[in-house]
Amino acid sequence: MLDSHDVQQHYRTLRTTLRETLSGLTDDQMTERTIDGWSPKDHLTHLALWDRLRAEEIMRISAGYQAGCGFSEEQVEELNQIDHALFAACSLEQAWWEVERAHQSVLDALASASPRGLEPEHYSDAALQSDHEAEHIGWLRGWRDRMGY
């Protein structure tokens, strides 16, 4: 079983690093789709999707139910594409709101998680302690380096 405070700190640290990685970018830079067709804003709404799923999984598993996020690779790709299309036109302000709200939902779910909800073996795609955000931070840092931002 993982410690709730440790997992919360893991996600807080990642979110601080994400904010630092995007700090100083202009609105135009945040919305230009030059990262394999995605913008930094698109990465924010994508991370918000997975945080929302993760928060729901924590609450679901804490309540004693089975994980609901067991997707095939094809389904994950489809979900990501649908979410990307849904939020493509949202403002940068909304993207930040989405990602911060979803992040807080994960922290809240962790704070109230049952012992079962802190056992990683119950999770699937929306893992209890994930490095998904760290992957995106790496891509965003690489993009900034390539673009000279």
N, C-alpha and C positions, 0 to 999 in steps of 0.2 A: 504494500500500500504506500502511495506517495503522500508526502506531507502537503496539505492544502496551501500553507504559507509559502513553501518552496516553489510550488507550481505557479502560484500567483506572482511571485517574484520573477520567475522565468518569463512570464508574459509581460510583466511591467518592464523588465529590462529590454526585451525585444521591441516593445512599443516605443520606448525612449530612443532606442537605436534607429528605428524606422523614422521617427520625427527628425532626429539629427541628420539622417541620410538625405532627407528631403528639404531640410532647412536651407533657406537662401534661394531656392528656385523661384522663378517668376511664375505667375499664373499661366503664361504662354508655355513655359517649359513644362509645367505640371500637366498640361493638357495636350502636348504634342505626342502623337502616336508614333514614336520612333524606337520603341522597344518591342521588336517583333510584332508591330501593329497595335501595341498597347501603349498607353501613356502612364506616367506615375499615378495619375488620378484613377485610371483603370485598375491599377494594382491595389489601391486603397479600397475600392468597392469590392474587389475580389477577396481581399483579406477580410472584409466585413462579412461577406457571405459565409466564409468558413468559420469565423468567430461565432456567428449566429448559430450555425449548425453545431459547433462545439458546445456552446452554452446549453442548447437543447439536449444534446447527448448527456452532458453532465447531470442535468436535472432528471432526464429520463432514467439513466442508470442508477442515480441516487434513489429514485423512487422504486427501484427493484425491477425495472423493465429491461428488456433486451435492447441492444444498440439498434438504432434505426438508420444509421449511415453506412451501410455496407454496400458500396457501389462497385460496379465493374469499372475498369479504366475507361471504357467507352461512355458509361454513364457519367463519370466525373467530367470528361471532356464536354459532353452535352450540357451538363449543369453549368460548367464554367462559361460556355458559349451563351447560354440563355441569360445568365446573370450579366455577362458583359453587354449583351444587347439591351437588357432592361435598364441598365444604369449608364449607358453610353452618353446620353444627353443630360445627365444630372450635372449640376454645377459643381465646381471644385469645393465650394463651401459645404454642399450637401455630402460630397464624398468624405470630407473630413468628419462631418457629423455622423455619417453611417459607420465609419471605422471606429470612431471613439465610442459611440453608443454600443456597438457590438462588442468591443473590447471590455467595456464595463460590465456587459452581460456575462461574459466569461468569468470575470473576477467575482461578480456576485454569485454566480452558480458555484464556483469553487469555494467561496466562503460558507455556503450553506450545504455543501456536498456531504452526503453520508459516507461512512467508511467504504461501502461498496462503490460509490461514485469516485473514489480515489484509487481504485484498483485498475491499472492500465489494461489488464487482460480482457476487460469487458468492452473495450472500444475497438472501433474499426477505422474508417477513413478520417473521421473527425477525432483524431487521437487526443487523449487526455493531456499529454505533454508533447507538443509537436514543434518541429523546427521548420514548419512551412513558412512562417513569417521570415525566418532567417534566410531561407532560399531567396525570397523576394528581395530582401535587403541586399543580398549579394548581387542579384541581377540589376537592381537600381544603382548600386555603387559602380558596377561595371559600366552601365550606361552613362553615368555622370562622367566617369573617366574617359570613355570614348568620345563623348560630346564636348569634353572640356569644361563642364559646368562645375 
